[in-house]
Amino acid sequence: MQDDKEKILQLNRCLGQIIKDIRNDKNFKSLNIFALENGINRANLSKIENGQVGCSIITAWRISEALGLKLSDVIKILENKLGDDFKLIEE
């Protein structure tokens, strides 16, 4: 059970870092302005970017669109960063 929690934490941290990196690379203003301009809760976005919480598919979709990407593109980046051996469910 603990292993599952660690994997979820790893996934959350990785996704948050991807979102933060893309937002910074695209030279969006501050997290506060980005969140406000795109109708995203600032506190929640901060927690997502810092890997403290996961996000719903709707929130991930909204963030992806705000970054100018498809959600599937963000997921592909996530899969590449986590690697082929990352699995939430052990076989």
Secondary structure, 3 states (H helix, E strand, C coil): CHHHHHHHHHHHHHHHHHHHHHHHHCCCCCHHHHHHHCCCCHHHHHHHHCCCCCCCHHHHHHHHHHCCCCHHHHHHHHHHHHCCCCCCCCC
